[in-house]
Amino acid sequence: MLNLPHNTILGKLRIETVFQFYDIPRLFSCINNSGTKYLALSVFDDYESYKWLYLPVSADRFSTIVSKGIALRAAFLTPEDGYLYEVESNFSGESTVRHVFPEQIPLEDLPDEAAYLESKEGVHLGLGVVDADLAAAGSRRETYNLHFYPWDTKLPEIDARDLGGILTSFQELANALGQYCKGDVTLKGAIPADILEATKFRATQIFEGSFGLQLKSKSTSDLFHSSLASDVLLELTNLIESRDNEDNISNKLHELKGRVASKYRSFLREVSKLDSPMKLHWGSPNSERGRVLSLSKQEIKKAFDLVSKIDIDMSESVTFKAELLGLDVKTKRYRVRHLSDNEDYSGKILDESLDAVRHSEINGIYNVTLKKIIETNFSSGAEYTKWALVALESANRVRAGV
């Protein structure tokens, strides 16, 4: 059997998985005693001497290649450290090794552009690195590390329901931001499937820190290191960086429009349940992107309160003709009956509307303006629709002015 190179800078090697075999292994992965993994490709042999390309790969890069996130040619042309090894050896493993840069490799030595790694055997893939920058560079996937420090434990643990709420709200926020980035913002209805697919994130591992969670975009970046997921994380990080500054949050949410405000509110609500600081580390294949920032638990709670207020301001409004059945400015409550469908609406009166409605007459007919508010039960996560009274305008006065 062909012996691997020995007594070289590659270390003491052993084969892990053979992906292609013809007389000898032609494409395989191997690893040395210190844990460095290589993807080896046969580029020449005359049954006496052999020539190989050995590509050093991190766990993240190898996972991406195996999952067909990167074509084989692209993998050899974009080594993570900027170089790979050219190995000349004989059958017994006596070898010479030299560094080569990808531009020095003849394209005819590489697989076709559309060739991907194929394996009939199951390939064991371990966890990637924790560091978000290294993970993103290796996998060519946007990477978002979330660090939490729950007050009630020093162990790297979070209640399962709380973790589920954070993951769900994060994904829904990413979907809404993806719609904004694509320039097709809506308040309700289904988000197009192509946006949902391009903004999908996967939880890849947890780590101590006190509790650390790594999320990666399902999709890989293109050759220019761009993707919709990258644009989404840019907008998300800019939004979070508004911290608890009311003007900055308001300006940003009004710019993002659509359903982003309510989804950001849901995310902050889930995070604030932990009563914990939060640290974010965004790693991106694009070297010009990525960031690290931290929020205190006080900033998170204040930001949640501010976004809740702004969310009300940006909610959908409806106007219809109704009979005023009840009004109490002291308790800030109202009740009206829609004249067309005979349905009753009741709820709170907005503070800024109190003076304008306080002299309205019970059983009077008004053009009623209500603002739709989606509230969420803090503990269960269930959503409820409420209607806040914005204005009561005499229907007779409106008709007279037409």
C-alpha positions in Angstrom: 0.0 0.0 0.0 1.1 3.5 -0.8 2.8 5.2 2.2 2.0 8.7 3.2 4.8 11.3 3.3 6.9 10.8 6.5 9.6 12.9 8.2 8.2 16.1 6.7 6.7 19.4 8.0 3.3 17.8 7.4 3.8 15.7 10.5 2.9 12.1 11.2 -0.1 11.5 8.9 -2.9 8.9 8.9 -5.7 8.7 6.3 -9.2 9.4 7.6 -11.5 9.2 4.6 -10.8 8.1 1.0 -13.1 10.0 -1.4 -11.6 8.7 -4.7 -9.6 5.5 -5.3 -8.0 4.3 -8.5 -5.0 1.9 -7.9 -4.1 4.2 -5.0 -6.1 6.8 -3.0 -6.4 9.8 -5.4 -8.5 12.2 -3.2 -8.5 11.7 0.6 -8.5 13.5 3.9 -5.7 12.8 6.5 -4.7 14.2 9.8 -1.5 14.5 11.8 -0.9 13.8 15.5 -1.4 17.5 16.4 -4.8 17.6 14.8 -4.0 19.4 11.5 -6.3 18.1 8.8 -5.4 18.0 5.1 -7.3 17.3 1.9 -4.9 15.6 -0.5 -5.3 15.5 -4.2 -3.2 13.4 -6.6 -2.1 15.5 -9.6 0.5 13.1 -11.3 2.1 9.7 -11.0 4.1 7.3 -13.2 4.0 4.4 -10.7 7.4 5.4 -9.5 7.0 9.0 -8.4 3.9 10.8 -7.2 2.9 14.4 -7.1 0.2 15.7 -4.7 -1.4 18.9 -3.4 -2.1 18.9 0.3 -4.6 21.6 1.4 -4.7 22.4 5.1 -8.3 22.7 6.2 -9.9 23.7 9.4 -12.9 21.7 10.8 -15.2 24.5 9.5 -13.8 24.5 6.0 -13.8 20.7 5.8 -17.4 20.6 6.9 -18.3 23.2 4.2 -16.5 21.2 1.5 -18.1 17.9 2.5 -21.5 19.5 2.6 -20.9 20.9 -0.9 -20.8 24.5 0.2 -17.5 25.0 -1.7 -16.6 23.3 -5.0 -13.3 21.4 -4.9 -11.5 23.7 -7.3 -12.6 26.7 -5.3 -11.3 25.1 -2.1 -7.8 24.5 -3.5 -7.7 28.0 -5.0 -8.8 29.7 -1.8 -6.7 28.1 1.1 -7.5 29.6 4.5 -3.9 30.5 5.2 -3.2 31.7 1.6 -1.0 28.7 0.7 -1.0 24.9 0.4 1.7 22.2 0.0 3.0 20.5 -3.1 4.4 17.1 -2.3 6.6 14.8 -4.4 7.0 11.3 -3.0 7.8 7.7 -3.9 5.8 4.6 -3.0 7.6 4.2 0.3 6.7 7.7 1.4 10.1 9.4 1.0 9.0 13.0 0.1 9.9 16.6 -0.6 7.4 19.2 0.5 7.3 22.9 -0.5 4.8 25.7 0.0 2.9 26.9 -3.1 0.5 29.7 -3.6 -2.8 29.0 -5.4 -1.9 31.1 -8.4 1.1 28.8 -9.0 -1.1 25.7 -9.5 -1.9 24.9 -13.1 -5.7 24.8 -13.5 -5.4 21.5 -15.4 -4.2 19.9 -12.2 -7.4 20.8 -10.4 -10.9 19.3 -10.6 -13.6 20.8 -12.8 -15.3 24.0 -11.6 -18.5 22.1 -10.9 -16.9 19.1 -9.1 -17.8 18.6 -5.5 -16.5 16.2 -2.9 -18.5 12.9 -3.0 -18.4 10.1 -0.5 -20.2 6.8 -0.3 -19.2 6.5 3.4 -20.5 8.7 6.2 -17.9 11.3 7.1 -17.6 12.2 10.7 -17.6 16.0 11.1 -16.6 17.5 14.5 -17.5 20.9 15.8 -15.8 23.9 14.3 -13.9 26.6 16.2 -15.6 28.8 18.6 -14.0 32.1 17.5 -16.5 33.7 15.2 -13.9 35.3 12.9 -12.1 32.0 12.4 -15.3 30.0 12.0 -16.6 32.4 9.3 -13.3 32.4 7.4 -13.1 28.6 7.5 -16.7 27.9 6.6 -17.4 30.9 4.3 -20.6 31.3 6.3 -21.8 34.3 8.4 -21.2 33.4 12.0 -22.9 35.1 15.0 -21.8 34.2 18.5 -24.2 35.1 21.4 -22.8 35.2 24.9 -25.1 35.3 27.9 -24.4 35.6 31.6 -27.5 34.5 33.4 -27.7 35.9 37.0 -29.0 32.7 38.6 -26.2 30.3 37.7 -22.5 30.2 37.1 -23.0 27.1 34.9 -23.2 27.3 31.1 -26.9 26.6 31.2 -30.1 28.3 30.1 -33.7 27.2 30.5 -34.8 25.3 27.4 -37.9 27.4 26.9 -35.9 30.6 27.1 -33.3 29.3 24.6 -36.1 28.3 22.2 -37.6 31.8 22.5 -34.3 33.4 21.7 -33.6 31.2 18.7 -37.2 31.6 17.3 -37.2 35.4 17.7 -33.7 35.7 16.2 -34.7 33.8 13.1 -38.0 35.8 12.6 -36.0 39.0 13.0 -33.5 37.9 10.4 -36.3 37.0 8.0 -37.9 40.5 8.4 -34.5 42.2 7.9 -34.0 40.1 4.8 -37.2 41.4 3.4 -35.9 45.0 4.0 -32.6 44.2 2.4 -34.3 42.9 -0.7 -36.3 46.1 -1.0 -39.8 44.4 -0.6 -41.1 45.4 2.8 -44.5 44.3 4.0 -46.4 44.6 7.3 -48.1 41.2 7.1 -48.5 38.2 4.9 -46.0 35.5 3.9 -42.3 36.5 3.3 -41.2 35.0 -0.1 -39.6 31.6 0.2 -36.3 32.7 -1.4 -35.8 35.3 1.3 -36.6 32.8 4.0 -34.1 30.3 2.6 -31.3 32.9 2.2 -31.7 34.3 5.7 -31.9 30.9 7.4 -29.5 30.4 10.4 -28.5 27.2 12.1 -27.3 26.6 15.6 -23.9 24.9 15.3 -22.6 24.6 18.8 -22.8 25.9 22.4 -19.8 26.8 24.5 -19.0 28.2 27.9 -19.0 31.9 28.3 -21.0 31.6 30.7 -23.5 30.4 28.1 -22.3 30.8 24.5 -24.3 29.9 21.4 -23.0 29.9 17.8 -25.3 30.6 14.8 -24.2 30.2 11.2 -26.0 31.1 8.0 -27.2 28.1 6.2 -25.9 29.6 2.9 -22.3 30.2 2.1 -20.9 33.5 0.7 -20.1 33.9 -3.0 -16.7 34.5 -4.4 -17.0 38.2 -3.5 -17.9 37.3 0.1 -21.4 38.7 -0.2 -24.8 37.2 0.8 -28.2 38.3 1.9 -27.4 36.8 5.3 -24.4 39.1 5.6 -26.5 42.1 4.7 -29.0 41.0 7.4 -26.4 40.8 10.1 -25.1 44.2 9.1 -28.5 45.7 9.7 -29.1 43.7 12.8 -25.8 44.7 14.4 -26.3 48.4 13.5 -29.8 48.1 15.1 -28.5 46.5 18.3 -25.7 49.1 18.4 -28.4 51.7 18.9 -28.5 50.3 22.4 -31.0 52.2 24.6 -30.8 55.6 22.7 -34.4 56.5 21.9 -33.6 58.7 18.9 -31.2 56.2 17.3 -33.6 53.3 17.8 -36.6 55.3 16.5 -34.7 56.5 13.4 -33.4 53.0 12.6 -36.7 51.2 13.0 -38.5 53.8 10.9 -35.8 53.3 8.2 -36.2 49.5 8.4 -40.0 49.7 8.2 -42.3 46.7 7.8 -42.4 44.1 10.6 -38.9 44.7 11.9 -40.0 46.7 14.9 -42.3 44.0 16.3 -39.7 41.2 15.6 -36.9 43.2 17.3 -39.3 43.8 20.2 -39.8 40.0 20.4 -36.1 39.3 20.4 -35.4 41.9 23.1 -38.2 40.5 25.2 -36.8 37.0 25.0 -33.3 38.2 25.9 -34.5 40.4 28.7 -36.1 37.3 30.4 -32.6 36.1 31.2 -31.9 39.3 33.3 -28.4 39.0 31.8 -25.8 41.1 29.9 -25.3 40.0 26.3 -22.2 40.0 24.1 -22.3 39.6 20.3 -19.4 38.6 18.1 -20.2 38.7 14.4 -17.6 37.0 12.2 -17.9 37.4 8.4 -16.1 35.9 5.4 -16.0 39.6 4.3 -13.0 41.1 6.1 -14.6 44.5 6.0 -17.5 43.3 8.0 -17.9 41.8 11.5 -18.1 43.4 14.9 -18.0 42.8 18.6 -20.3 44.6 21.0 -21.8 44.2 24.5 -25.1 45.3 26.1 -25.7 45.5 29.8 -28.9 44.0 31.2 -30.1 47.6 32.0 -29.5 48.6 28.3 -31.5 45.5 27.1 -34.5 46.2 29.3 -34.6 49.9 28.5 -34.2 49.1 24.7 -37.1 46.7 25.1 -39.3 49.4 26.7 -38.4 51.9 24.0 -39.0 49.5 21.1 -42.4 48.5 22.6 -43.4 52.2 22.5 -42.1 52.7 19.0 -43.8 49.5 17.9 -47.1 51.0 18.9 -46.4 54.2 17.0 -45.6 52.1 13.8 -48.6 49.8 14.1 -51.3 49.4 11.5 -54.3 51.8 11.9 -57.9 51.4 10.8 -60.8 53.9 10.6 -64.5 53.1 10.5 -67.9 54.5 11.6 -69.0 53.3 15.0 -71.2 54.1 18.0 -69.5 55.1 21.2 -70.7 52.8 23.9 -68.3 53.7 26.7 -65.6 56.2 27.6 -63.6 56.7 30.8 -60.7 59.1 30.6 -59.7 58.3 34.2 -59.0 54.6 33.5 -58.2 55.4 29.9 -60.7 52.9 28.5 -63.2 53.0 25.6 -65.8 50.7 23.9 -67.3 51.2 20.4 -69.5 49.2 18.1 -68.7 48.9 14.4 -71.9 50.0 12.6 -71.3 47.8 9.5 -70.6 44.4 11.2 -72.0 45.1 14.7 -68.7 44.0 16.2 -67.5 45.6 19.5 -64.0 46.9 20.1 -62.6 48.0 23.5 -59.3 48.8 24.9 -57.0 51.6 26.0 -57.0 55.2 24.9 -53.6 56.5 23.9 -52.3 59.2 26.3 -51.9 61.7 23.5 -55.6 61.3 22.5 -57.2 61.8 25.9 -57.8 65.5 25.6 -59.3 65.2 22.1 -61.9 62.5 23.1 -62.8 63.5 26.7 -65.9 65.5 25.6 -67.3 62.8 23.2 -70.9 61.7 23.9 -72.0 58.2 24.7 -74.2 56.7 21.9 -72.8 59.3 19.5 -71.8 58.2 16.0 -68.1 58.8 15.2 -65.4 58.0 12.7 -63.2 56.0 15.0 -59.5 55.5 14.4 -57.9 52.5 16.1 -54.3 51.4 16.1 -53.5 47.7 16.0 -51.1 46.5 18.7 -49.6 43.0 19.0 -48.7 42.2 22.6 -47.0 39.1 23.8 -47.4 37.3 27.1 -44.0 37.7 28.7 -44.0 34.1 30.2 -45.8 32.0 27.6 -44.8 33.9 24.4 -48.5 33.9 23.1 -49.4 36.9 21.0 -52.6 38.9 21.5 -54.1 41.6 19.2 -55.4 44.8 20.9 -56.8 48.0 19.6 -55.8 51.4 21.0 -58.1 54.4 20.5 -56.4 57.1 18.5 -59.2 59.5 17.5 -63.0 60.0 17.6 -64.2 62.4 15.0 -67.9 63.3 14.7 -69.4 61.6 11.6 -71.9 64.4 11.2 -69.1 67.1 11.2 -67.2 65.1 8.6 -70.2 64.8 6.3 -71.0 68.5 6.5 -67.5 69.4 5.4 -67.6 67.3 2.3 
